[in-house]
Amino acid sequence: MDYFELYHPGLSVDCVIFGFHDNELKVLLLKMKNSKQWAVPGGFVKKQEDVDDAAIRVLKERTNIEDIYLRQFHLFGQKNRSDDSYVDSLVQDHVIREDMDSWFRQRFITVGYFALVEFSKVTPSPDQNSERCEWVPLTNIPDLILDHQEIINEALKALRNKLRFGPVGKNLLPPKFTMTELRTLYETILGEELDRRNFQRKMLSFGILDKLDETRKGGAHKAPFLYSFNEEKYNQKLIKGFDTIW
Amino acid sequence: MDYFELYHPGLSVDCVIFGFHDNELKVLLLKMKNSKQWAVPGGFVKKQEDVDDAAIRVLKERTNIEDIYLRQFHLFGQKNRSDDSYVDSLVQDHVIREDMDSWFRQRFITVGYFALVEFSKVTPSPDQNSERCEWVPLTNIPDLILDHQEIINEALKALRNKLRFGPVGKNLLPPKFTMTELRTLYETILGEELDRRNFQRKMLSFGILDKLDETRKGGAHKAPFLYSFNEEKYNQKLIKGFDTIW
C-alpha cells in the first residue's frame, strides 16, 4: 500500500473518546506494539474523504459503533510535534514497516476530535499498530506518544466548555438514570463537587428531562426516581444552548 | 520559488478579521486580481512554522499590526472545497502563474482563524494575488471565492459563542468608550437588541469595567461617562469565563 498515493500528506486525525463508567470518566487508548507507550486512536485522511469522515471512520473501527457524538475541537499544528527520533523508535520497535519510513517522517499536523459514547455499547478494537485497545481512567493515564497527553487535556477542556452552555449527558449515560447519576457525571467532568439541590433545580429548569414513573430499586436508601432525556427538547438546547447571559 | 519545497502540502490558513466601525461589524477582505471575486486573507504554512504562527504572519502582513487577538475556530476539511475549474480560472485570470498550477491543484484543507482588531489601528495591505484590501460590512459581503462565505459564517458563530461566556470588547473598542458604545458592539455581534438597563447591570456585575472621571462631550444629550476595561480583571475573566451555570 502506497500511503502517499492514498492519503492526504502531512495530515492526521486523533480522537479522544470519552466514556463514563464506575463513576469515572475514561478514555479509549491503544497500547502500541512492542512499546510501553500508549496512544489516542487516530488515523490518516484519504485523499477522497472529508476530514470529518476520516474521524467517523476511525471511531467506528475502534469502537464498532456508529452515530457517535463527535466534535472537532482543535488543530495541533506545532512544527515540533514529532521528530526523527520518534520515527526511529517506531521502526526499531517494529511498530511500522521500514518502507513506510518516509511517510512517517513527514511533518504531521493533526485534527483533534472528541467523542462521547455510552460505555457499554463499545467493543474496543486495536488497530494495526497496537496490541491492545482499552478504557483507561482519566486519573490514571499512562505514558503517551508525541503530544497525545496535550490532546487529551485540550479535549477535556473542550468538553467542560460544552457543559457550560449546553447539555452533554445524553451521549454518556444509559437511557434511564437517576438525578444522582447525572450529577455525578457532571461533577466528574468538571472535577468539582456540585450542590445537590442547586443542581437538581437548575437541571429541571432547562426542561430537558422527563421524570419516569419508575424507580431504581436495590439500594439501601429510598428508591430514587429515574429520568430520561426528552429527545426533542434536548436537541433544541443542543442547538440554541442554555439561556445565555445576554 | 518552489512552493512544494517551502510550504506544508495541502494546508492553508484563512483569517476572518473583525473590526467595529460606524456601528457596524466589518471584515477585512481582498479583491482578487482580474476577478470580481473577493477572499478572506489567507496563506500557506511554512514547513518550519507552527500553524498558529502562519496565521499571525498573514495577519501582520495584511493589517500591519501585531499582538492581535486571534483564535483558531474550525478546520475546513471537505474534499470538494476546491476543484479544477477554480484553478483554471485563477490561471486564466492571471491571478496565479502557470508554474504554480500543480501546487494550487492539490486538495487543500484550511484552518480558520478569527481575529478581533481595533479598526483605527489597521492599515490594510493587499497580497500578491489581490489588487485591493478593504473593510467590508458584514451586511454587505460581495461574491467570495471557494467556501469563504461559509468560513465567515462560522467565524461569526464562533465570535457569538465567545460572547456568551467571556468578555470580547477590549480588542474591538478604543481604550475609552461609553456604555452605549459597548452595548452597540454587543448588539451588533449578536444581531439583536439588548435591554439598556439589563445590559448595564450585567456588564457592571462582572467587575471588568473601570468608570472613568471623564465624560464624552459634544452630543446633544447629557454627556455620558466613559469607561475602560480593567486589564487585570478582564484577563481573569478571559481565562475563567463569566460565572457559569454550574
Interface residues (C-beta under 8 A of the other chain):
Chain A: H8 P9 G10 L11 V45 K47 Q48 E49 D50 V51 D52 Q72 H74 L75 G77 Q78 K79 R107 I109 V111 N161 L163 R164 F165 Y186 L190 L194 F199 K202 G241 F242 T244 I245 W246
Chain B: H8 P9 G10 L11 V45 K47 Q48 E49 D50 V51 D52 Q72 H74 L75 G77 Q78 K79 R107 I109 V111 N161 L163 R164 F165 Y186 L190 L194 F199 K202 G241 F242 T244 I245 W246
